[in-house]
């Protein structure tokens, strides 16, 4: 099923809105932690928190696929690739180009948008055909 240009634009808009929310959330975590630990450790912890939010938001609102255990387990692959790429870029910006470590993660995030969108789309659509028993329901989430 092909989607219209308008639908693609709406999906990109939702992706960017979710990304902005996730960026604000994880950036606050990063700023708080970076006062106490090395900036790469703060970045890693904030990044992991953002993965959970990103999976939920992108599956539910951007690509409109059901939440599933298969998707939840597969989705971090997107962010493993993105983290490796962005951690290298962060190091280059901070150590190589002497960009302030407070602002460097914001630049890294902007650079990673196209890659993250494409990988999210691929992984979420590949896992959308999970079986009914694999779906994550509100009841399952509330048990934990």
C-alpha positions as CSV (number, residue, x, y, z in Angstrom):
1,X,0.0,0.0,0.0
2,X,1.5,3.3,-1.1
3,X,1.0,6.4,1.0
4,X,0.4,9.9,-0.3
5,X,2.9,12.7,-0.1
6,X,0.7,14.4,2.5
7,X,0.8,11.3,4.6
8,X,4.6,11.1,4.3
9,X,4.8,14.7,5.4
10,X,2.6,14.1,8.4
11,X,4.6,11.1,9.4
12,X,7.8,13.1,9.1
13,X,6.2,15.8,11.2
14,X,5.2,13.3,13.9
15,X,8.7,11.8,13.8
16,X,10.3,15.3,14.3
17,X,7.8,16.2,17.1
18,X,8.6,12.9,18.9
19,X,12.3,13.5,18.3
20,X,12.1,17.0,19.8
21,X,10.3,15.7,22.9
22,X,12.8,12.9,23.2
23,X,15.7,15.2,22.7
24,X,14.5,17.6,25.4
25,X,13.9,14.7,27.8
26,X,17.3,13.1,27.2
27,X,19.2,16.4,27.1
28,X,17.9,17.2,30.6
29,X,19.1,13.8,31.8
30,X,22.5,14.4,30.0
31,X,22.9,17.9,31.6
32,X,22.0,16.6,35.1
33,X,24.4,13.6,34.9
34,X,27.2,15.4,33.2
35,X,27.7,17.5,36.3
36,X,28.7,14.3,38.1
37,X,30.1,11.9,35.5
38,X,32.2,12.0,32.3
39,X,30.2,13.4,29.4
40,X,30.3,10.1,27.4
41,X,28.8,8.2,30.4
42,X,26.1,10.9,30.8
43,X,25.3,10.6,27.1
44,X,25.1,6.8,27.2
45,X,22.6,6.8,30.2
46,X,20.5,9.6,28.6
47,X,20.6,7.7,25.3
48,X,19.3,4.5,26.8
49,X,16.4,6.3,28.4
50,X,15.5,7.8,25.1
51,X,15.3,4.4,23.4
52,X,12.3,3.4,25.4
53,X,10.5,6.6,24.7
54,X,11.4,6.5,21.0
55,X,10.1,2.9,20.5
56,X,6.8,3.8,22.2
57,X,6.3,7.1,20.3
58,X,7.5,5.9,16.9
59,X,5.5,2.7,16.9
60,X,2.4,4.3,18.3
61,X,2.3,7.7,16.7
62,X,4.7,7.8,13.7
63,X,4.5,4.5,12.0
64,X,1.2,3.3,13.7
65,X,2.3,-0.3,14.3
66,X,1.3,-2.3,17.3
67,X,3.7,-2.5,20.2
68,X,5.1,-6.0,20.5
69,X,7.9,-7.8,22.3
70,X,9.5,-8.6,19.0
71,X,9.5,-4.9,18.1
72,X,10.7,-3.8,21.6
73,X,13.6,-6.3,21.4
74,X,14.5,-5.4,17.8
75,X,14.1,-1.6,18.1
76,X,17.3,-1.0,20.1
77,X,19.3,-2.2,17.0
78,X,18.3,1.2,15.5
79,X,19.8,2.9,18.4
80,X,22.9,0.7,18.7
81,X,23.9,1.7,15.2
82,X,22.9,5.3,15.9
83,X,24.8,5.4,19.2
84,X,28.0,4.1,17.7
85,X,27.8,6.6,14.9
86,X,26.8,9.5,17.2
87,X,29.4,8.7,19.9
88,X,32.2,8.9,17.3
89,X,30.8,12.1,16.0
90,X,30.4,13.5,19.5
91,X,34.1,12.6,20.3
92,X,35.2,14.3,17.0
93,X,33.2,17.4,17.8
94,X,34.4,17.7,21.5
95,X,38.0,16.5,21.2
96,X,38.8,17.2,17.6
97,X,36.9,20.4,16.9
98,X,36.8,21.6,20.5
99,X,33.0,22.2,20.5
100,X,31.6,22.6,24.0
101,X,30.4,19.3,25.3
102,X,27.2,21.0,26.5
103,X,26.1,21.8,23.0
104,X,27.7,19.0,20.9
105,X,24.9,16.4,21.6
106,X,22.4,18.8,20.0
107,X,24.4,19.0,16.8
108,X,24.9,15.2,16.8
109,X,21.1,14.7,17.2
110,X,20.3,16.9,14.2
111,X,22.9,15.1,12.1
112,X,21.4,11.7,12.9
113,X,17.8,12.4,12.0
114,X,17.7,11.0,8.5
115,X,19.5,7.8,9.5
116,X,17.3,7.3,12.5
117,X,14.1,7.8,10.6
118,X,15.1,5.3,7.9
119,X,16.2,2.6,10.3
120,X,13.1,3.1,12.6
121,X,10.8,2.7,9.6
122,X,12.6,-0.5,8.4
123,X,12.6,-2.1,11.9
124,X,9.1,-1.2,12.9
125,X,7.6,-2.3,9.7
126,X,9.5,-5.5,9.7
127,X,8.2,-6.3,13.2
128,X,4.6,-5.2,12.7
129,X,3.3,-8.6,11.7
130,X,4.0,-10.1,15.1
131,X,1.5,-12.6,16.4
132,X,-1.4,-11.6,18.7
133,X,0.2,-13.2,21.7
134,X,3.3,-11.1,21.1
135,X,1.5,-7.7,21.3
136,X,2.4,-5.6,24.3
137,X,-0.9,-4.6,26.0
138,X,-1.5,-2.0,28.7
139,X,-2.3,-5.0,31.0
140,X,1.1,-6.5,30.4
141,X,2.9,-3.2,30.9
142,X,1.0,-2.5,34.1
143,X,2.1,-5.9,35.5
144,X,5.7,-4.6,35.7
